Amino acid sequence: MKSIILELLKKHNIEIEEKLLEAPKLKEHGDVSLPCFILSKQLGKNPAQIAKELEEEFNKNKPQELSKIQATGPFLNFTFNPSVYAKELISKYSQNPKVEESQKIVIEFPSPNTNKNLHIGHTRNMLIGNSLYLLLSKVGHNVVTTNLNNDRGISICYAMLGYQKFKTQETQESLNLKSDEYVAYLYAKISNIIKEEEKISGEGNSPAYKEAMNMLEKWEAGDEQVRELWKEVLELVYQGYTKTYHNYKLHTFDKQFYESEVYDKGRDLIEKALKEKVEGIFEDESGAIGIDLEDVKLGTKFLLRSNKTTLYMTQDLYLAQLKEELFSPDKSIFIVGHEQEYHFNVLFEILKRFNLGGYEKNYHFSYGYVFDKEGKKFSSRVGNTIGADEVYELCVNKAKENLMSRNANLSHDELERRAHIIGFGALAFYFLKSAPTHSINFDVEQALSFEGETGPYVQYCYARIQSLLKRGKFNVQMLQERELNFDSSHIPLLEKISKYPEMVLDSAQKYKISQLAHYTMQLCKEFNELYQTTQFIGHEKEFELLYISHLTAHTIKKTLRLLHIDVLDEM
């Protein structure tokens, strides 16, 4: 609508940039204001005089899109014709949020260490990864999801040793643990044994540690018995992960990578870089190969040991090359906690020097820690953190309690269905509304509240609208038979609705998932303000109000879908 004002000014030989048109400080002054200070020098008059003269001139042949043009001191205020403006907002809302140029984007998450179950940090990781996938796909990008399973090394051998020693004494069934939680329990048990033994024998001299190291050496040598034990333990882990991924709606990945298959790759890349004298690369007197990154304040990083065995960085360099061969991506996103920031800064710099795509192609989507509501680390029945499944079940069970307290007549199946939708919605919204770089203090009671910035609040807003539409017998097909006539009270909510396409595009461009959650909250608040001050059913503009309600609910549903949250018609 601002274009109408610019065209009107142009007809009177006044040309300004659109950004100079601003919102009035007081809503009663209209929708757009022109500060006439900017015209004072050009027209040689004081701003108040300019505003008054333009008011008189413009009102002689006022465009139908404007209902009022009035000077207030040095400001010329414009009020849009609400019905015309509303239709423009609805048209804007109907635009499809698509990028001009689609990219192939690879996302890597949650990349677990397979010696234990997924924990609350992975909860945040999985929710971010899933939502980012949905958001980028929504705007037209070709998104490839990948997962790196860190399935080898000394930690895995701790779990294997624990399984070998205690599987007959302490079974999964006797401990009442999920299969991956059981492996985590055995890993923690061996870790504690080693700590106690090292208090007596000294670091590295624990008998259990030596057994685990011996197991690792045999694994790397391809020992058949050790490899079979490894497969048996990992089968338990992956069995548990399958349930966790189902809970968090991660049903499939386009590609699964395994550290055991790539850990010794990448050696050729390093030796080739040394031969080609890539900037900063060197071989020291022991035969170890490293790269000097002091010029970019990243220190020195070794890439191969003196015996030419590989390191994590070697593996990641190879994986970057492998992704390039498999997918030829325009962008590669790593969803990993902020404690790995240095690692990725180094990785991207080396990739740049190796001509495999540096910072311009790779992005570390960093996120902060998750603490309990007191700001302390979680504790759990396994290890030193709370599991992702425990967090999920906690929210679902709490949602079930809340539902039963409000409606004791729900069938078992309906109670379960609603509890899972509300519980997961509360969990996802609580995690995703926060900027990823911020740490979170997780409070299940607060997450499941129907007040404040919560998932249940927005889900309830959707359900309330469905009830309203049912009472009003609203049907979208009725639009074909009705001439809509909006008034000014409808405009604030329609303005918020109309921002959906640009909000989605902006969120995708900036990888800003939290913006989706905050937009949904603002939309619900705007609707509730109108609902509390207006009697929708029986109002002279009942149909318009119900149509706006329908658009609001539709927008809530679409936005929540990008957060992987479902809605309910009844709560």
C-alpha positions as CSV (number, residue, x, y, z in Angstrom):
1,M,0.0,0.0,0.0
2,K,2.9,2.3,0.5
3,S,3.3,2.3,-3.3
4,I,0.0,4.2,-3.5
5,I,1.4,7.0,-1.3
6,L,4.6,7.1,-3.3
7,E,2.6,7.4,-6.5
8,L,0.5,10.2,-5.1
9,L,3.6,12.1,-4.0
10,K,5.1,11.6,-7.4
11,K,2.1,13.1,-9.1
12,H,2.9,16.3,-7.2
13,N,6.5,16.2,-8.2
14,I,7.7,14.8,-4.8
15,E,9.9,11.8,-5.0
16,I,11.2,10.0,-1.8
17,E,12.4,6.6,-0.9
18,E,9.9,4.2,0.6
19,K,12.0,3.7,3.7
20,L,11.2,7.3,4.7
21,L,7.5,6.5,5.2
22,E,7.2,5.3,8.8
23,A,4.6,4.0,11.2
24,P,3.0,6.8,13.3
25,K,3.8,6.8,17.0
26,L,0.1,6.7,17.8
27,K,-2.1,4.2,16.1
28,E,-5.0,6.6,15.9
29,H,-3.0,8.8,13.6
30,G,-3.2,6.2,10.8
31,D,-1.2,3.5,9.2
32,V,1.7,5.4,7.6
33,S,3.2,8.8,8.3
34,L,5.3,11.1,6.2
35,P,7.7,13.3,8.3
36,C,7.6,16.5,6.3
37,F,11.0,17.6,7.7
38,I,12.6,15.8,4.8
39,L,10.7,18.1,2.3
40,S,11.4,21.4,4.1
41,K,14.6,22.2,2.3
42,Q,13.3,21.0,-1.1
43,L,10.1,23.1,-0.9
44,G,11.4,26.0,1.1
45,K,8.6,25.9,3.7
46,N,8.3,24.8,7.3
47,P,7.2,21.1,7.9
48,A,3.8,21.8,9.4
49,Q,2.9,24.1,6.5
50,I,4.0,21.4,4.0
51,A,1.9,18.8,5.8
52,K,-1.2,21.0,5.8
53,E,-0.9,22.0,2.2
54,L,-0.4,18.4,1.0
55,E,-3.4,17.3,3.1
56,E,-5.6,19.8,1.3
57,E,-4.2,18.9,-2.1
58,F,-4.3,15.1,-1.7
59,N,-7.9,15.1,-0.4
60,K,-9.1,16.7,-3.6
61,N,-8.7,13.5,-5.5
62,K,-8.1,10.9,-2.8
63,P,-7.3,7.3,-4.0
64,Q,-9.9,4.7,-3.0
65,E,-7.1,2.7,-1.3
66,L,-6.9,5.6,1.3
67,S,-9.8,6.3,3.7
68,K,-8.1,9.3,5.4
69,I,-5.3,11.8,4.8
70,Q,-4.7,14.2,7.7
71,A,-1.9,16.5,8.8
72,T,-0.8,16.4,12.5
73,G,1.8,19.1,13.0
74,P,4.8,18.3,10.8
75,F,3.5,14.9,9.9
76,L,1.2,13.9,7.1
77,N,-0.7,10.7,8.1
78,F,-2.4,8.2,5.8
79,T,-5.0,5.7,6.8
80,F,-5.7,2.8,4.5
81,N,-9.1,1.8,3.4
82,P,-9.3,-1.3,5.6
83,S,-11.3,-3.5,3.1
84,V,-8.9,-2.7,0.2
85,Y,-5.8,-3.0,2.5
86,A,-7.1,-6.3,4.0
87,K,-7.4,-7.8,0.5
88,E,-3.9,-6.8,-0.3
89,L,-2.6,-8.4,2.9
90,I,-4.4,-11.6,2.1
91,S,-2.9,-11.6,-1.4
92,K,0.5,-11.1,0.1
93,Y,-0.1,-14.0,2.5
94,S,-1.0,-16.3,-0.4
95,Q,2.4,-15.9,-1.9
96,N,4.6,-19.0,-1.9
97,P,7.8,-18.6,0.2
98,K,10.3,-19.9,-2.4
99,V,13.9,-18.9,-2.9
100,E,14.9,-17.6,-6.3
101,E,17.7,-20.1,-6.7
102,S,17.5,-23.5,-5.2
103,Q,20.6,-25.0,-3.6
104,K,21.7,-28.5,-2.6
105,I,22.3,-28.4,1.1
106,V,23.7,-31.3,3.2
107,I,22.9,-31.3,6.9
108,E,24.8,-33.5,9.3
109,F,23.2,-34.4,12.6
110,P,22.9,-35.8,15.4
111,S,26.3,-37.6,15.0
112,P,26.2,-39.6,18.3
113,N,29.0,-41.4,20.1
114,T,27.7,-45.0,20.0
115,N,29.0,-46.0,23.4
116,K,25.8,-44.7,25.0
117,N,22.3,-43.6,24.5
118,L,21.3,-40.2,23.1
119,H,21.2,-37.5,25.8
120,I,19.4,-34.2,26.3
121,G,22.1,-32.4,24.3
122,H,21.1,-34.6,21.3
123,T,17.5,-33.7,22.0
124,R,18.4,-30.1,21.1
125,N,20.5,-31.3,18.2
126,M,17.7,-33.5,16.7
127,L,15.0,-30.9,17.1
128,I,17.2,-28.2,15.4
129,G,18.2,-30.6,12.6
130,N,14.7,-31.8,11.8
131,S,13.3,-28.2,11.8
132,L,16.1,-26.9,9.7
133,Y,15.5,-29.7,7.2
134,L,11.8,-28.8,7.0
135,L,12.4,-25.1,6.8
136,L,15.1,-25.2,4.0
137,S,13.0,-27.8,2.1
138,K,9.9,-25.5,2.4
139,V,11.6,-22.6,0.6
140,G,12.7,-24.9,-2.3
141,H,16.2,-26.1,-1.4
142,N,17.2,-29.7,-2.1
143,V,18.2,-30.9,1.4
144,V,20.2,-34.1,2.1
145,T,20.2,-35.4,5.7
146,T,23.3,-37.3,6.9
147,N,24.4,-38.8,10.2
148,L,27.9,-39.7,11.3
149,N,28.0,-42.6,13.8
150,N,31.1,-42.4,15.9
151,D,31.3,-46.2,16.3
152,R,35.0,-46.9,17.1
153,G,37.7,-46.0,19.6
154,I,38.5,-46.5,23.3
155,S,35.1,-45.4,24.5
156,I,33.4,-48.1,22.4
157,C,35.9,-50.6,23.8
158,Y,34.9,-49.5,27.4
159,A,31.3,-50.4,26.6
160,M,32.4,-53.7,24.9
161,L,34.5,-54.6,27.9
162,G,31.6,-53.9,30.3
163,Y,29.3,-56.0,28.2
164,Q,31.8,-58.9,28.1
165,K,32.3,-58.8,31.8
166,F,28.8,-58.1,33.2
167,K,26.2,-59.1,30.6
168,T,25.3,-62.4,32.5
169,Q,25.3,-60.8,36.0
170,E,23.4,-57.6,35.1
171,T,21.1,-58.0,32.2
172,Q,19.1,-55.4,30.3
173,E,15.9,-56.9,31.6
174,S,17.1,-57.0,35.3
175,L,18.1,-53.4,35.1
176,N,14.9,-52.4,33.2
177,L,16.9,-50.4,30.7
178,K,16.4,-49.7,27.0
179,S,19.1,-51.4,24.9
180,D,21.2,-48.3,24.3
181,E,20.8,-47.2,27.9
182,Y,22.1,-50.6,28.9
183,V,25.2,-50.1,26.9
184,A,25.7,-46.7,28.5
185,Y,25.3,-48.2,31.9
186,L,28.1,-50.8,31.1
187,Y,30.3,-48.0,29.7
188,A,29.8,-45.9,32.8
189,K,30.5,-49.0,35.0
190,I,33.9,-49.7,33.3
191,S,34.8,-46.0,33.4
192,N,34.2,-45.9,37.1
193,I,36.3,-49.1,37.7
194,I,39.2,-47.5,35.7
195,K,39.0,-44.3,37.7
196,E,39.1,-46.3,41.0
197,E,42.0,-48.5,39.8
198,E,44.0,-45.5,38.6
199,K,43.8,-44.0,42.1
200,I,46.0,-46.9,43.1
201,S,48.0,-47.8,40.0
202,G,48.3,-44.4,38.4
203,E,47.0,-43.0,35.1
204,G,47.2,-45.5,32.2
205,N,48.1,-48.4,34.6
206,S,44.5,-49.6,35.4
207,P,44.1,-53.3,34.5
208,A,40.7,-52.6,33.0
209,Y,42.1,-49.8,30.9
210,K,44.8,-52.1,29.6
211,E,42.1,-54.7,28.7
212,A,40.2,-52.0,26.8
213,M,43.3,-50.8,25.0
214,N,44.2,-54.4,24.1
215,M,40.6,-54.8,22.7
216,L,41.1,-51.6,20.6
217,E,44.3,-52.9,19.1
218,K,42.7,-56.2,18.3
219,W,39.7,-54.4,16.7
220,E,42.0,-52.3,14.5
221,A,43.9,-55.5,13.6
222,G,40.6,-57.1,12.5
223,D,40.4,-59.7,15.2
224,E,37.3,-61.8,14.4
225,Q,36.1,-62.3,18.0
226,V,36.5,-58.7,19.0
227,R,34.8,-57.6,15.8
228,E,31.8,-59.9,16.6
229,L,31.6,-58.5,20.1
230,W,31.7,-55.0,18.6
231,K,28.8,-55.8,16.3
232,E,26.8,-57.3,19.1
233,V,27.2,-54.2,21.3
234,L,26.4,-51.8,18.4
235,E,23.3,-53.8,17.5
236,L,22.0,-53.0,21.0
237,V,22.9,-49.3,20.6
238,Y,21.3,-48.9,17.1
239,Q,18.2,-50.8,18.3
240,G,17.8,-48.2,21.0
241,Y,18.5,-45.3,18.6
242,T,15.7,-46.5,16.3
243,K,13.1,-45.9,19.1
244,T,14.7,-42.5,20.0
245,Y,14.7,-41.4,16.3
246,H,11.0,-42.5,16.1
247,N,10.1,-40.4,19.2
248,Y,11.8,-37.4,17.6
249,K,10.4,-38.0,14.2
250,L,13.8,-38.8,12.6
251,H,12.5,-41.7,10.5
252,T,15.3,-41.9,7.9
253,F,18.5,-40.2,6.9
254,D,19.5,-39.9,3.3
255,K,23.0,-41.2,4.1
256,Q,24.5,-42.8,7.3
257,F,28.3,-42.5,7.7
258,Y,30.3,-44.7,10.1
259,E,33.6,-43.7,11.7
260,S,34.7,-47.4,11.5
261,E,34.5,-47.2,7.7
262,V,36.3,-43.8,7.2
263,Y,38.6,-43.4,10.2
264,D,41.7,-44.5,8.3
265,K,40.8,-42.7,5.1
266,G,42.1,-39.3,4.3
267,R,45.8,-40.2,4.5
268,D,46.2,-39.7,0.8
269,L,44.7,-36.3,1.0
270,I,47.3,-35.2,3.6
271,E,50.2,-36.7,1.7
272,K,49.0,-35.1,-1.5
273,A,48.8,-31.7,0.2
274,L,52.4,-32.1,1.5
275,K,53.6,-33.0,-2.0
276,E,51.9,-30.0,-3.5
277,K,53.2,-27.8,-0.7
278,V,49.8,-26.5,0.4
279,E,50.2,-23.3,2.4
280,G,51.3,-24.0,6.0
281,I,51.7,-27.8,5.7
282,F,54.8,-29.4,7.1
283,E,56.4,-32.6,8.2
284,D,58.3,-32.5,11.5
285,E,61.5,-34.5,12.4
286,S,59.4,-37.3,13.8
287,G,57.5,-37.8,10.5
288,A,54.2,-36.3,11.8
289,I,52.4,-34.1,9.3
290,G,50.7,-30.9,10.5
291,I,49.6,-27.5,9.2
292,D,50.6,-24.1,10.6
293,L,47.5,-21.8,10.9
294,E,49.1,-19.1,13.0
295,D,48.5,-16.5,10.3
296,V,44.7,-16.9,10.9
297,K,45.1,-17.3,14.7
298,L,44.2,-21.0,14.8
299,G,47.6,-22.3,15.9
300,T,49.1,-25.5,14.6
301,K,47.1,-28.7,13.9
302,F,48.5,-32.1,13.3
303,L,46.9,-34.2,10.6
304,L,48.9,-37.5,10.7
305,R,50.9,-39.0,13.6
306,S,54.5,-39.9,13.1
307,N,53.5,-43.5,12.4
308,K,51.1,-42.1,9.8
309,T,48.0,-43.2,11.7
310,T,45.0,-40.8,11.3
311,L,43.3,-38.3,13.6
312,Y,39.8,-36.9,13.8
313,M,40.7,-34.0,11.6
314,T,42.0,-36.4,8.9
315,Q,38.7,-38.3,9.0
316,D,36.7,-35.0,8.7
317,L,38.7,-33.9,5.7
318,Y,38.0,-37.2,4.0
319,L,34.3,-37.0,4.8
320,A,34.2,-33.5,3.2
321,Q,35.7,-34.9,0.1
322,L,33.3,-37.9,0.2
323,K,30.3,-35.6,0.5
324,E,31.5,-33.6,-2.4
325,E,31.8,-36.8,-4.5
326,L,28.4,-38.1,-3.4
327,F,26.3,-35.0,-3.4
328,S,28.2,-32.0,-4.9
329,P,26.5,-29.7,-2.4
330,D,26.3,-25.9,-2.5
331,K,26.3,-25.8,1.3
332,S,27.3,-28.2,4.0
333,I,25.9,-27.6,7.5
334,F,27.2,-29.3,10.7
335,I,24.9,-29.2,13.7
336,V,27.3,-29.6,16.6
337,G,27.6,-28.1,20.1
338,H,29.5,-24.8,20.5
339,E,32.3,-26.6,22.3
340,Q,33.5,-27.8,18.9
341,E,33.8,-24.3,17.4
342,Y,37.6,-24.4,17.3
343,H,37.5,-27.8,15.5
344,F,35.2,-26.5,12.8
345,N,37.1,-23.2,12.3
346,V,40.3,-25.3,11.7
347,L,38.5,-27.8,9.5
348,F,37.0,-25.1,7.3
349,E,40.3,-23.3,6.9
350,I,42.1,-26.5,5.9
351,L,39.3,-27.4,3.5
352,K,39.8,-23.9,1.9
353,R,43.6,-24.5,1.6
354,F,43.0,-28.0,0.2
355,N,40.5,-26.5,-2.3
356,L,37.6,-28.6,-1.0
357,G,35.4,-25.7,0.0
358,G,36.0,-23.5,3.0
359,Y,33.9,-21.2,5.0
360,E,31.9,-20.2,1.9
361,K,30.6,-23.7,1.5
362,N,30.5,-25.0,5.1
363,Y,28.6,-23.8,8.2
364,H,28.9,-24.8,11.8
365,F,25.3,-24.5,13.3
366,S,26.4,-24.1,16.9
367,Y,24.2,-24.6,19.9
368,G,24.6,-24.2,23.6
369,Y,24.3,-26.5,26.6
370,V,21.1,-27.7,28.2
371,F,20.8,-27.5,32.1
372,D,18.1,-28.3,34.5
373,K,15.7,-25.5,35.7
374,E,18.3,-24.5,38.4
375,G,21.0,-24.1,35.9
376,K,22.8,-27.3,36.9
377,K,23.9,-30.3,35.0
378,F,21.3,-33.1,34.7
379,S,21.9,-36.4,36.5
380,S,20.4,-39.7,35.4
381,R,20.1,-43.3,36.2
382,V,22.8,-43.8,33.5
383,G,26.0,-41.8,33.1
384,N,25.9,-38.1,34.2
385,T,23.2,-36.7,32.0
386,I,19.5,-37.3,31.3
387,G,18.6,-39.3,28.2
388,A,16.7,-38.0,25.2
389,D,14.0,-40.7,25.7
390,E,13.7,-39.8,29.4
391,V,13.1,-36.1,28.4
392,Y,10.5,-37.1,25.8
393,E,8.7,-39.5,28.2
394,L,8.7,-36.9,31.0
395,C,6.9,-34.4,28.8
396,V,4.4,-37.0,27.4
397,N,3.6,-38.3,30.9
398,K,3.2,-34.8,32.3
399,A,0.9,-34.0,29.4
400,K,-1.1,-37.1,30.1
401,E,-1.6,-36.0,33.8
402,N,-2.8,-32.6,32.7
403,L,-5.2,-34.1,30.2
404,M,-6.7,-36.6,32.7
405,S,-7.2,-33.8,35.2
406,R,-9.3,-31.8,32.7
407,N,-11.1,-34.7,30.9
408,A,-11.3,-38.1,32.7
409,N,-13.6,-39.5,30.0
410,L,-11.0,-39.7,27.3
411,S,-10.5,-43.1,25.8
412,H,-7.0,-44.7,26.3
413,D,-6.1,-44.3,22.6
414,E,-7.2,-40.7,22.5
415,L,-5.4,-39.9,25.7
416,E,-2.2,-41.4,24.3
417,R,-2.6,-39.6,21.0
418,R,-3.1,-36.2,22.6
419,A,-0.4,-36.7,25.2
420,H,2.2,-37.4,22.6
421,I,1.2,-34.5,20.4
422,I,1.1,-32.0,23.4
423,G,4.2,-33.5,25.1
424,F,6.4,-33.4,22.0
425,G,5.0,-30.0,21.0
426,A,5.9,-28.6,24.5
427,L,9.4,-30.1,24.3
428,A,10.1,-29.0,20.7
429,F,8.8,-25.5,21.2
430,Y,10.7,-25.0,24.4
431,F,14.0,-25.9,22.8
432,L,13.4,-24.2,19.4
433,K,12.1,-20.8,20.7
434,S,15.6,-20.0,22.1
435,A,18.4,-18.8,19.9
436,P,20.7,-21.8,19.4
437,T,23.8,-20.1,20.8
438,H,22.1,-19.6,24.2
439,S,22.2,-22.3,26.8
440,I,18.8,-23.5,28.0
441,N,17.6,-24.2,31.6
442,F,14.9,-26.9,30.9
443,D,11.8,-26.8,33.1
444,V,9.1,-29.4,32.2
445,E,6.4,-27.6,34.2
446,Q,7.1,-24.4,32.4
447,A,7.3,-26.1,29.0
448,L,3.8,-27.6,29.4
449,S,2.2,-24.5,30.7
450,F,-0.8,-23.1,28.8
451,E,0.4,-19.6,29.6
452,G,3.5,-17.8,28.3
453,E,5.7,-18.7,25.3
454,T,4.9,-22.4,25.2
455,G,3.9,-25.1,22.7
456,P,0.6,-25.9,24.6
457,Y,-0.3,-22.2,24.4
458,V,-0.1,-22.1,20.6
459,Q,-1.7,-25.5,20.2
460,Y,-4.6,-24.4,22.4
461,C,-5.0,-21.2,20.4
462,Y,-5.4,-23.4,17.3
463,A,-7.9,-25.7,19.1
464,R,-9.9,-22.7,20.3
465,I,-10.2,-21.4,16.7
466,Q,-11.4,-24.8,15.5
467,S,-14.1,-24.7,18.1
468,L,-15.0,-21.2,17.1
469,L,-15.2,-22.1,13.4
470,K,-17.4,-25.1,14.2
471,R,-19.8,-23.0,16.2
472,G,-20.0,-20.5,13.5
473,K,-20.4,-23.2,10.8
474,F,-17.7,-21.6,8.8
475,N,-16.8,-23.3,5.5
476,V,-14.0,-22.1,3.1
477,Q,-16.3,-22.8,0.1
478,M,-18.6,-20.0,1.4
479,L,-16.0,-17.5,0.2
480,Q,-17.2,-17.9,-3.3
481,E,-20.6,-16.6,-2.3
482,R,-19.6,-13.7,-0.1
483,E,-18.2,-10.2,-0.6
484,L,-15.7,-9.5,2.2
485,N,-15.9,-6.2,3.8
486,F,-13.2,-5.7,6.5
487,D,-12.8,-2.9,9.0
488,S,-9.8,-1.3,10.8
489,S,-10.0,-3.7,13.8
490,H,-9.1,-6.6,11.5
491,I,-6.0,-5.0,10.1
492,P,-3.4,-5.7,12.9
493,L,-4.1,-9.5,12.8
494,L,-4.1,-9.6,9.0
495,E,-0.8,-7.7,8.9
496,K,0.7,-10.3,11.2
497,I,-0.7,-13.2,9.0
498,S,0.6,-11.5,5.8
499,K,4.1,-11.6,7.1
500,Y,4.2,-15.4,7.0
501,P,5.9,-15.8,3.5
502,E,8.7,-13.2,4.2
503,M,9.2,-14.5,7.7
504,V,9.7,-18.1,6.4
505,L,12.1,-16.9,3.7
506,D,14.1,-14.7,6.2
507,S,14.3,-17.6,8.7
508,A,15.6,-20.0,6.0
509,Q,18.1,-17.5,4.7
510,K,19.5,-16.9,8.3
511,Y,19.0,-20.4,9.6
512,K,16.9,-18.7,12.3
513,I,14.5,-21.4,13.5
514,S,13.7,-19.5,16.7
515,Q,12.1,-16.8,14.6
516,L,9.4,-19.3,13.6
517,A,8.4,-19.9,17.2
518,H,8.4,-16.2,18.1
519,Y,6.2,-15.4,15.0
520,T,3.7,-18.1,16.0
521,M,3.6,-16.7,19.5
522,Q,3.0,-13.1,18.3
523,L,0.3,-14.4,15.9
524,C,-1.5,-16.2,18.7
525,K,-1.3,-13.1,21.0
526,E,-2.7,-10.9,18.2
527,F,-5.6,-13.2,17.7
528,N,-6.3,-13.5,21.4
529,E,-6.4,-9.7,21.7
530,L,-9.0,-9.5,19.0
531,Y,-11.0,-12.5,20.4
532,Q,-11.1,-11.0,23.9
533,T,-12.5,-7.6,22.7
534,T,-14.9,-8.9,20.1
535,Q,-17.9,-11.2,20.1
536,F,-17.2,-13.2,16.9
537,I,-20.5,-15.2,16.8
538,G,-23.4,-12.9,16.1
539,H,-21.2,-9.9,15.1
540,E,-22.3,-8.0,12.0
541,K,-19.0,-9.0,10.5
542,E,-19.1,-12.5,11.8
543,F,-18.1,-14.0,8.4
544,E,-15.1,-11.8,8.1
545,L,-14.0,-12.5,11.6
546,L,-14.4,-16.3,11.1
547,Y,-12.4,-16.0,7.8
548,I,-9.6,-14.2,9.6
549,S,-9.8,-16.9,12.3
550,H,-9.5,-19.6,9.7
551,L,-6.4,-17.9,8.2
552,T,-4.9,-17.6,11.7
553,A,-5.3,-21.3,12.4
554,H,-4.0,-22.2,9.0
555,T,-0.9,-20.1,9.6
556,I,-0.3,-21.5,13.1
557,K,-0.5,-25.1,11.7
558,K,1.9,-24.3,8.8
559,T,4.4,-22.6,11.1
560,L,4.3,-25.3,13.7
561,R,4.7,-27.9,11.0
562,L,8.1,-26.3,10.3
563,L,9.0,-27.0,13.9
564,H,7.7,-30.6,13.5
565,I,4.9,-29.9,15.9
566,D,1.4,-31.2,15.3
567,V,-1.9,-29.5,16.3
568,L,-5.2,-30.8,17.8
569,D,-8.7,-29.8,17.1
570,E,-9.6,-30.4,20.7
571,M,-7.4,-30.0,23.9
